[in-house]
Every structure is written in C-alpha cells, then in structure tokens.
Amino acid sequence: MSSPSAVSAAPRATPPAPAARPSRTGGPRVLAVLGGLAALVAALALVSLLVGAGDTRPGQVIGYLLGRADARDDGRLHTVVATLRLPRTLAGLALGAALGLAGALLQAATRNPLAETGLLGVNGGAALGVVVGISAFGAGAGFGYVPWALGGALAASLLVLVLAGAGRAGASPLRLVLAGAAITGTVGGLINFIVLGSGRTYDEYRFWVLGSLAGVTAESLTGVLPVLALGALAALPAIRPLSALSLGDDAARALGHRPAVTRVTVAVAVTLLAAGSVALAGPLTFLGLVAGYAARRLMGPRTGAQLAAAALVGPAVLVAADVVARVLIKPFETSVALVLALIGGPLLIVMVRSRNVLLLGTPGDLSGSGGASRTAPGARRARRAAGPGDSLVLRSGGRSVLIPRRGALAVLGLAALTALVLAGCVVLGSSVLSPADALGALFGRGSRAAVLMVREFGLPRIVAGMLVGAALGAAGCLTQTLARNRLATPDFLGVNEGATLSVLLALAGGAGGLGAWWSGPLGALLAAGLVLLLSGGTGARGYRVLVVGLAVAAILRSLVELLLAKKDLDLAEAMFTWSVGSLNGRGYSSAAALAAGLAVLLPLALLAGRRLRLLRFGEDVVRVLGTDPGRTRLLVLATATALAGLAVGVGGPIGFIALSAPVVAARLTGPARVPLVASALVGAVCVALADTIGRTVMGDTEVPAGAIAGIVAGPFLLYVLLREQRA
C-alpha cells in the first residue's frame, strides 16, 4: 500500500532504475534474512535439548547427541533426552512453524495486522472437543486428547465458514471474524456447562487449557504431523492471490483472482494448521500475531517472503518461550501460554501505538482530529438527533426539557417487564415450592418455612442478580458508545479480568465469598488504569484503548488460569464456578452493597451519557458547546470501570450482558440516544432470567448464570452484527 508521499510524487518523472533496484537486491537480502532465522531456530533447538528442569548437565546431553557409548548406555540420560526433550523440541519446531504460518496467512487474507488464529473459532472448538472427550468418553491425557481436539477444531472452523458465507461474495474478512467470535462465545458457554457438572473433567481441563509442550510424545507428534503438512500444502495455491489481495479486492479481481475463494482457501489452511497445533499442545495464543508482525518488519510487502519468515519466527519464539517456561521457576514449570502472553501482549501494545498500523474496520477517531470539513455535517447530525421531532417538550419557566417519546415508552415498558420478570423468577425459580405456594409466600401467605425460603433466600438473590445486570448493562452502554464499537464491552478492556483476578486472589487468601466483593472494583480500576496508561491516556483513539485492553485482558486471563491450576481441586472448582459468573449465596448484604454503589454511579453514568452523546459528533462540536472531551472520556471510563468492577465483585464476570443489553436497548429506544436506563433494565432482566434457568434446568444441579448467558452469547452476537452488516 502506497504511502501519501509516494502517491504525491507519482506525477513527476521518476527514473525507472530506483523502482527496479529493490527487485535486484531483494532476493539476496531475503535469502540472507531467512538463513539467519534458520540459524537462530537451530541454535534455540539445541538450547532446548541442553536445558531443562532436571540436573542433567549440557555436556552429558552433547555426548548423547554425538553418540558416545557411555552416554548412550545411561538409561536416565536416554529418558531425559530421547523420551522427554527431543519430542518436545521437535513439537516446538513443528507447532511454531504451523502457528506462525497460520498467523501470517490470516493477517494477509484479512488485511489486519492484529488477526490471530483464535479468530476462526479453532481454539474454542478444540477445547470443546477435549471436554466432550474427557466427560463422555473418558479420553486420557496426551495422545488421547488429540483426536477430540482436532475434531472439535475442524468442526468449529467449518461452521464458521458456513456462517460467514464461504464460497460466496459474502465471505468477507469481517464476516469471518464475526462468525468466529460467535462460535467462540457459544462453545465457551457449552464448555462451562459441561465442566461444572464433572469434577474430573474440570481437573483435567484446567491443565490442558494452560497450553504446554510438556508430555508431548513421539506418538502424539506423529499423529498430528500429517494434518500440519496438509495445512501447509493447502496454503501454497493462495500465495499469489494473497499478493494481489493486498492491493484491495477490486484490484485482485482485475488481476483475475477471486477474493472470496482465496479467503476460503486461507481459512481451510489456517484451520488445519491451528487445529493440529491446538490438539497437541493446547491453546497457544499470540504466537501467530508475533510471527506475522516480525515477518512484515523483516520482509516488507512481499507476501511469499513474509510467509516463509513467519514459518521460521514461529518456532524460534515458541521454543524460546518453552525454554523460559522450564527454567523460570525451577524445578517446577510455568505455562508456556503465559510466557507467550507476556511476549505477545506488550508487542500488541507496541503495534497499536505505532503510527503506521492499519486496522480493519477501525472505529472513528475519538481524538477529534477531524477538521472543518467534518464539523458542519457533525453539527447537522447533532441537531437532527436532538431535535424535537420525536420528543416531548416540557417547559417550566425559562427552562425546557426534551423527552424522547420512543425512548420514554421503551423505558416504561422495560420497567414493567422488569417487575414482571422479578415476580416470575421468584415464583418459578423454586424447585421445592409450587408456583402457587411461591406466589403466596412472596406476599406473606403460607407456611413460615415457605415465606422464609422465598423472602429470605430467593427474592434477595434475584434482586442482587438484577442489580448486577443493571450495572453490567450500563457499563457496556458507556464503553460501546465511547468506542463506537459493538464489541467494546468491559470484557475487552481488561476490566472483567482485573476484577476476576483480584477477587480470586482475595478468595485464595481466605476472604469469604461476600467479603471479597470489594476487591472486584479495586481490581477493575487497577486494570483500567493500566490500560489507559499503556494506550496513551484518555485522548487516545478508541481502537487503541480497545486493543490495549485486549492485550492486558489476555495476560490477566493467563494469570487467572495459572492460579486455578495451582490450587487444590475443591478450591479451584469453587473459584472456577465463581469465575464463570454465579449468584449462588448472594443475599441482602450483597444486594445492599450493589444498591449503594449504583445509587452513586448511575447518576454519574447519566451525566456521562449526556456528554457522550455529543462526543459522537466530533470534538469540535463538543468544544463549541462548552464541554471538555478529555474529561468526558475520563468520566465515562471511570464510571464504566466502577460499574463493571462492582458487578463482577458480586456476581462474577457475566460478560455477555454488557455486550447484549446495549444492543437490545438501542433497538428499542432508537439510534439518536445513549440508552443507559434501557440498557440497565435489559441487563437486569437478562441476568434474572439466566440465573433462574440455571437453577431449574438441571434439577438439583445448579448451572451458573454466566454459563447460561455464554451459550446464548454466540448466536445473538452473530444475528445482531451480521444483520447490521447486511443493512
């Protein structure tokens, strides 16, 4: 893609020699870089064979590799080198090359330098396959997971291709990403649903999900190598079309290529490469991102050279991360996925702060860089949105208030629905009392035990759940409006993960479930502060805050998974249940804490929403109206963070609510407003319904509200976002 300076210089007479010079010198330079990368990979592979958690000296390993008789006769040395380290090193080389190549392919096909293999639902599908294999068929660790993970990854990716319209013109990069996000959300809910019903399944799953090369055997590696080879072969026909696709779809068609077919071919190749890797070593995030970024920096715009470099950078990074994971806390091992997150997260932040990073579907610039050309249309849109055509004007003296008719009717209807749902959940949510007895007990009629059960246990829990949903709905509305992005919920800003990690640390330290609620807002505020610091403050572009939030969230999520894996099973299972999102044990004390927090935060949210509505039309318009955009953004982020942190501290990270409630509320109230009140009411209804369904759907076994919400999240996300794309 040409830079502005290159475009402006095009009309002048430019000698052809400089344009041809890169082609003459590019070949030797590319070969030199590839040779250097290959040498680096070989050196790291040797280090991987020499270094480990045991006390085997490097000289002994070298002697074994050189075939000395005394070393080959040592049975312990043979076990360390041939049985443990050699298959592990070969797996690091093979999987690193596969994931590096897959990441570079996906980034080239979507023209998005932040694309990663998890976008196609591969990781989620593999995880669901492993969980099904463990729980239903007793699959064992190691090679026993491979066919299940491989089958789940292939099935999920095939479903993504079907939903994205593979083979038609509709198979665009954005449709692939949206379909992948939908499948990931759905399988995540299914995984939680299955895992929470089986202690054995969770005990094995919590170690597999960390991602590790430990335990890889020659048998398991041999089983996935054909899949990886098939994926690499499938990528070869796409190299030339990808080079044309970098110029845009129209240019690629003019050159005789079919962009939709190219993307489907790439998706199939990426699926095979990523599925085989995840099946063998678990989800290894960020590796494709790192390899693709390094390949572009080293090779420039040449697609074929980028793919070759990525296939070498991938194994170098993975083998190095595996060595660090082995020796960081000797004699124990840490998660290689955590090491990759600590490498990839900062790199993602560096990338998004770079001036030349190009994002697919970047939200509008929230920093107000637009000039006068955007000011007049923005002002006209502001006047139309705030005009009295759909509003009721209330006047008192010299003051007047505009009340939108559609929004007011929607809020009144949602308030009535909330009251109806509250009563319905109390009546239908008891597995002991009949609906008639529960309804009578709600109004104080019936036996004392029934009244106690409904009023002291059922009703407070539902009220607490509704308050949690209201806080999440309002927080999601604020963040989505600020970033102008339907996906910009507290989940993607690191807020949920910060609150979750903080609460889990408090629980692990001995704090009670209710006594640890205060750590949720604290952790959320710390995570949000870190995101703002790394993204450049509240004046940063909206997408920059989002992507930095994704990086911070990934690192915090790895820490949560590592924390759960290090605890004993009973404590880890209880902590995992909460981390899914559960209202079990919540009563008047937690409801009172939530109500007090909302009494302070909701007025701030309404004030922030009023200012935020103006910010959508550009900072020039906002300044003319006497509002400081930087202070507005800070108020919005602080309020949304506190709301989400308070909700997570009491009910756990029920993240789907923050995504769905603002979307539903906007449909009901219209696009001209910031639907804070409606989002809070929709969130309250959704959490109450999810909790009631979770308590009744499995009889005596309770399913957390977060698991129920997660199952619904994927189809809803796909429906809403793809419908918006068609519109």
N, C-alpha and C positions, 0 to 999 in steps of 0.2 A: 504494500500500500504506500502510495507516494506521500511524502511529507509536503506541507504547504510551500516550503521553499523550493522544492523540486517542481511543483506544479507551476509556480510563478516564473520559474526560469525556463520553462519549456519553449515559449515563443522565440527566444533568442537562438541564433545559430550556434549550435553546440557541436564541436568536433566529434566524430564517431569513436575515436580511439579511447577516450576515457570510459565510454559506455561499454566497450568491449573488453577493457582491461580486467574487470572482475572475473570474466569467464576464463581468461588465460591464467590468472593467478589463483582462482578459486579452487581448482582441482587439487593442486599440491597442498594448499592450506587445509582443505577439508581432510585429505588423507593424513596430514600431519596431526591434526586435532584428533581424528579417530584413532590413530596409532597411539597417541598419548593417553587417550581414555582407555584403550585396551590394555596398555601397560599398567595403568592405575588399577584397573579391575584385577589383573593378575597379581599385583602386589597385595591388594586387600584380601584376595582369596588365600594367599599364603599366610597373611597375618591371621585370618580366621582359622586356619589349620593349626597355627602355632599357639594361639591364645585361647584360654578358656577358664572356667571356674575352678578346675581342678589344680593339682600341684605338679602336673606333668611339665617338665622343662622343655623349652623350644629345641634344645639340642637333641633330646630324645626323639621328638617328632621329626626333625630333619633326618635323623638316622633311619627312622622307619620309612620315610618317604624315599630315601636313597637306597633302600633295600638291604641295609646292614643286617647280618644274620642275628646278632644279639638283640637288636631292636625288634625284628620280626618274630623272634621266639618269645617275646614278652607279651603274655596274654592280656594283661591290663592295658598296656600301650596299644595293642591291637584294638581293644574295645573302644578306647578313647578316640583314636584316630579314624579307624576304618568304619566303626559302627556308629559313632556319635558325630564327630566333627566333619568327616568327609561328606556324608549325605546332607548335613546341614549347610555346608558351604556350597555344594552343588545346587541345593534348593534355593539358596540366596541368589546365586547367579541366574538360575532359570527364571525364578519368580520376579526378580528385579528387572530382568530384560523384558519379561512379558508385561508387567505393570508399567514400566517406562514407555514401552512402545504403545500400549493401550492409551496412556495419558496423552501422548503426543498426537495419536490419531484422533482422539476425541476433541482435543483443542483445535486441531486443524479443521475438522469437519464442522464444528460449531462456531469457528472463528472467535473463540472465547478463551483467553489465556488462563482463566480460572476453572475451566472444566476439569472434572475428575471422574474416575471410573464409577464411583458410587452414584453418579447421576442417573445411570441406566437401571438402577434397582438391583444391581448384581450382588452387592454386599447384603442387602436385606433379604433377597431371595435365598442366598446361600445360608444365612443364619436361620431362616425359617426351615429350610431343608434339614439342617443339623438338628434343630429342636424336634422336628417331627420324627427323624430317625432315632433320636435318643428316647423320646417319650413313648412312641408307638411300636418301635421295632427293636429297641434295646441296642442300638448301634454303639460300638465301643470307640474309645479314643484312638487317635492315629488314623490308620488307613480306613477304619470303619466309618469315619465321617466323610471321606472323600466322595463316594457316590451320591450321598444325600446332599452334600453342599453343592456338588456340581449340578445335580438335577434341579435343585431349587434355584440356583443362579440362572440356569438356562431357561427355566420356565418363567421366572420373573422378567427376564430380559425379552423373551418372546412376547409376553403380554404387553410390555412397554412398546415394542414395535407395532403391535396390532392397534393399541390405543392411540399411538401417535400417527396412525395412518400410513404405515410403511408401504412403499410401493406406489403411493400417490403423491401428488404435488404437495399434499398437506404435511408430509413428513419433514417438517422444518426443524431447525435446532431447538427452538423454543418449545415446540410440541413434544419433542423427545425429552427435554428437561422436565417439563410439567408432568408428563406421564411417569417418568422415573420417580419424581417426588411423590406422586400419588401412590404408586406401588410401594415405595419405601414406607410411607406412613401407614398403609394398610397392614403390611406384613409385620411392622413393628408392634401394632396392636395385637395381632394374632400371636406373635411370639410371647408377649407379656401374658396373654390369656392362657397359653399352654404352660408356660414356665411356672406361673404362680400356682398351678394345681399339682405340681410334682417337685418335691424337694430334690430328688435325684437328678431330674432334668436340669434344674437350675444349678445344681452343684457342678455339673459337667459343663453347662453352657457358659457359666461365668468365667471359666478359664479359657474356653475356646474363643470367646468374643474379644479377649485381650489381643489376640494376634501374636503368633510366636513361631519361630522356626525350630524350637525345641521339640524333640520327639519325632521329627521327620526321619523316615527310614528309606532305604533304597527301594523297598517295595512300593511305598506310597508315592515316592517321586516318580518311579517308572509308570505308575498308573495315570498321572496327570500330564506327563510329557507329550503324549500324542495330542491331547487337547490343546496344549500350548503351541505345538508345531502347526496344528491345523489353523489356529487363530492367526499365527504369523503368515502362513501361506495365503489366508483369506485377505490379508491386508495388502498384499503385493499389487493386485489389479487397481487399487484405489490411489496409488501414489501419484500418477499423472493427473487424474481428475481432481485430486486434492490441491495440486499446484494451481490448476485453473480456478478452483473454487475459492482460493484466497483472493481472487480479484472480484468476487461477487458472483451471485447466481446468474445474472444476466450475461456477464462475460463468459462464464463457464458454458452456458447454453450456446452462445455464439461460437465457441470453440468446438462444439459438437459433443459436449458432455451432458449428462443428466444428473443434476444435483441431488434429487431425491434418491435415485438409485445409488449414488455414491455414498450418501449418508447411511442408507440401509446396509450397504456393504461394510462400511466402517463400524456400524453398530454390531453387526454379526461378529466381525473380527474382535472388537473390544470385548464383547460378551464372552467369547471363547477364552481369550487371554485372561480376563479378570476372573471368570468363573473357575478356571483351573487353579489360579493363584489363591483365591479365597478358600477354595475347597481344601487346599493343602495346608495353608498357614493361617487361616482366619482373615478377618478384615484388616488390611494394611492401608490406612488412609494416607493421603498427602504424597505418596511416592510418585504417582503419575503426574501430579502437579509440579513437584520439584524437578523431575526428569524433563518434562516438557519445557519448563522455564529455562533450565540450564541449556537445553539443546537449542532453543531460539537464540539465547545470548551467544552461544558459541558458533552457530552455523548461519545465522541471519535468515533470510527469507526462503532458502532452498528447502522444499518440503522433504525430498528424499534424504538429504543430509541431516535434517532435523530428526527424522525417524531413526536413522542409524545411530546418531549421537544419543538419543533418548534410550535406545536399547542398550547402550553402554553405561550411561549415567545411572540408570535404574539399578543394575546390580552393584555398582560402586556404592551408592547410597545405602541400599538395603544391607549389604554385607558389613559396611562400616557401622550401621545402626545396630546390627545384631552383635557385633563385637563389643560395642559400648554396653549393650544390654546385659552381656555376660559378665563384664568386669566392673560395672558401675558400683554394685553393692555386693561384691564377693563376700562369701561363697554363694550367695543367692543370685537369682536372675531377676531383672525387671522386664517389663513388657517392651518388645521391640516396637509395637504400635505407639507406645508413649514416647519413645525416643524419636520416631518419625514425626509425631505431632509436635515435639519440641523443635524439630528441624523445619517442618513444613509450615507451622503456624507463623513464626517470625518471617519466613520467606513470603508467605501470603500477604503479610502486612507490608513488607517492603515493596511487593509488586503493586499493591493497590495504591500506595503512596507515590508510585512512580508517575511521572507526567505523561509518559507515552503508553500507559496500559490502556487497552481497548476492551471495553466490556460489551457483551451482547445485551441489548435491552436495558442499558443504563438508565436509571431514573433521572428525572430532571435535575438540573443543577440547583441545589438549595442554597448556594452561597451567593446567589444574586448577581452572577457575572453578566447577566443579560443587559444589553444596552437599551437605548431609547426605542429601538425597533420593537422590543417586546413589551415596553411599558404600556403603550396605548392599548393594544389588544388585551393585556392583562387587566387594565383598568376597566375596559368594557365588560370582560367576563365577570369581574368583581361586581360591577353594577347590576349585571343581569342576574347573578346568583343571589345578590342581596336585595333585589327589587321586590316590590310589594305585590307582584302579580300572583304569587302563590302564598301570600302571607296575610295574616290578620293584623291590622294596625291598632294598637291600644295606646290611647293618649291620656295623659294626666297632666294638666297644667301645660308647661312648656316642654314636657318630655313625651317621647313616644317609643313604643317597643314593637318590633316586628316578630310575630309568632307564626312560623310556617304551618300552614294548615295540614299538609300531608305529614310533616314530622310530628306535629302535636297529636294527630289522630293515631299515628303509629305508636307513639309512646303510651297513649291511653290504652290502646288495645294490648300492647305488651304488658302493661301493668296489670290489667285484668287477667291476662294469660298467666302471669307470674303467680298471682293469688290462687288461680285455679290449679296450677301445677303444684304449688305448695300443699294445698289440701289433698290433691290426688296422690302425691307421693307419700303423704302421711297415711292415707287410707290403704293404698295398695302396696306399700313398702314393708308391711309386717308379714313375716312368714308364720306367725303364731295366731294372730287375731284375724277374724274375717273382716272384710271391708266394712260391714255394718257396725261391728263392735269397735273397730278402729275409729270410725267416724264419730260414734257416740263418745268414745274416750277422749277424742280431741276436744269435745265440748264439755267434758267433765262428767259424762254419764257412763255408767257401767261399774265394773269392779275396780277396787283400788289398784290392783296389780295392772289392769289394763290401762288405767289412766296414767299410772307411773311409767309404764312401758312407752306409751305414745308421747306424753308430755315431757318426760324427763330424758328419754333416750332417742326416740325417733324424730320428734319435732326439732330439738336443738341441732341435731346432725344435719337435717335438711336445711335449716336456716343458715348454719355455718357453710354448707355447700353452696347455697345461693350467694352468700356474701363473697365466697371465693370466686365464683363465676363472674360476679359483678366486677370485682377488682381486675380479673384477667381480661374481661371484655373491654373495660375502659382502657387498660394498658395497651391492648392490641390496637384499639382505635387510634390512640395517640401516636404510636410508633408507625403504623401503616400510613397515617396521614402525613406525618413528618417526612418519611422517606419516599412517599408516593409509590409504594410497592406493596402489593397484597401479601407478600411473603415476609414483610418486615415486622415480625412479632417479637416479643421479648425472648422467644426461643432462639432467634437468630442473632440476638445482640449479646449473648453470653449471660443474660440476667438469670434465666432459669438454672443454668448450670452453676453459676456462682452461688445462688441461693441453695441449690441442692447440695453442693459440696459443703457449704457452711453448716447446713442442718445435719448432714451425715456425720461431719466431724464432731458436732455437739452431741449427737446421739451416741457415737462411738466413745466419746469421753464420759458418758454416764448420765447425760441430761435426759430427762424424760421426754416422751413424745410431745406433750403440750408445753413443757418447759423450754423446748428448743425452738419454739416458733419465732422468737425474737432474732435468731441467727439468720433466718431467711432474708429479711430486709437488709441486714448488715452485709451478708454475702453478695446480695444483688447490687447494692450500692458500690461495693468494692469492685465487682466485675464491671459495672457500667463506668466507673471512674477510670479503670484500666483501659477500657475500650476507647473512651474519649481521649485519654492521654495519648494512646498509640495512633489514633486516627487524626490527630491534629486539632482537637478541641471542637466546640460546638459549631465553629464556622466551616467545618469540613463538609464536603459533598455528601449527599445522602448515601450514595452507594459505598463510599469509603467507610462510613461508620458501620454499614451492614456487613461488609466483607471482613473488616477487622473484628467485628462481633462474631462472625463465623469462625475465625481463627482462634480467638480466645475461647469460644464455646467448645471447639474440638479439643483443645488442650485440657480444659476443665473436665470435659466428659471422660477423657482418658484417665484422669486422676480419680474420678468417681469409680470407674470400672476397676481400676487397680485397688482402690480402697475396699471395694466389695469383695474382690478376690482374696484379699489378705485376711479377712475376718473369718471366724468360725461360721459354720453353715447356718446355725439358728439365727445369730445376729445378722449375718449377711442377708439371709432371706427376709427378715423383718425390715431391714434397711432398704432392700430392693423393692419390697411391696410399697413402702412409702415413696420411694423414688419414682415409681410408676405414676403415682397420684392417687391417694386414698384418703377417705374421710372417716375411716374406722376409729372410734373412740372420741370423735370430736363432739363437743357439747357446748354448754352455755359459756364456759370460760373462754374457749377459743372464739366463739361467735362474738362475745363481748369485745375481745381484743380486735377482731376484724372490724366490728361496727365502729369502734373508737377511731381506728385508723382511717376508715372510709369517710367518717364524718369530717376529718381534716383534709383528706386527699381528694375527694370528689369535687368540692368547691374549687380547689386548685386546678383539677382537671378541666372543669368547665371554663375557668378563666383561660387556661392554656389552649383549649379547643377554640375559643372565640378568637384568640390571636392567631392560632394556627390556620384557621380558615382564610385569613387574609394573606398568610405567608405563601399559600399555594399560588398566588397571582404575581409573585416576584417581589424581591426585597425593595425595589424602587417604590412600588405601590405601598408597601408596609411603612417605609420611612416617611412617605408623604402624609400618611395617616397618623404619624406620631408614635409608632411602635418600634422598639429595638429588636431586630431579628435575632441577634445573638442571645439576648436574654430570653426571647421566646423559645428558642430551641433548648436552652438550658432548662427552662421551666418545664417544658414538655418531657425531656428525657429524665429529669429528676423525678417528676410526678409518676411517669410510666414505670420507672425502675422501682420506686417505693411501692406502688400498687402491686406490681408483679411479685416483688420480693415478699410482701406481706401475704399474698395469696399462696405462694409456694411454701412459705413457712408454716402455714396452717394445713393446707390440703395437698401439698406436693405439686410437682410440675405437670399439671394437666394442660399441656401446651396447645392442644387442638382448639380450646375455647378461645384463646387470644387470636387465633387465625380465623375462625369461622364467625364468631359473633359480630365483628365489624362488617364483614361481607354481607351477612343477612340483614343487619341493621341498615346498611346503606341501600340495599334493595327496597326496604320498607319505607325509609324516610326520604329517599331521593338523593341525587348526587351533589346538590348545592350546599349541603350542611356537613358538619362534622358530628356524626351521630353518637355522641358519648353516652347519653342517657339510654338510648335504644340499645347500644352495644352492651352496656352493663346489664340491662334487663334480659337480653338474649343470652348472655353468658350465664346469668343466674338460672334461667330455665334449662339450659343445656347441661350444666353440672348437676342440677337436681335430678333430671331425667337419667343421666348416665349413672349416677350413684344408685338410684332406685332399681334400674335394670340390673346393675351389677350385684345388688343384694338379693334379687329374686330369680335371676335367670338360671342359676346353678343350684337351686335349692338351699341346702345347708352351707355350701361353699360360696364365700363372697368373692366376687371379682372386683378389683379396684375400679373406681370411676375412670381413672386415666387409661386403663386397658380398653374399656368400652369406647371411650372417646377416640382412642387411636385407631380402632377398627373402622370407625366412621370417617376418620380424617381423610384417608386417601381418596375414596370415591367422591367425597364432597369437594375436595380440592380440585380434582380433575374436572368435575362438572362445571364448577364456577369459572375456573381460569380458561378452560378450553372454550366455554361458551362466550367469554369475553373476547377471546381471540377470533372466533367466528364473527362476532358482532363488529 
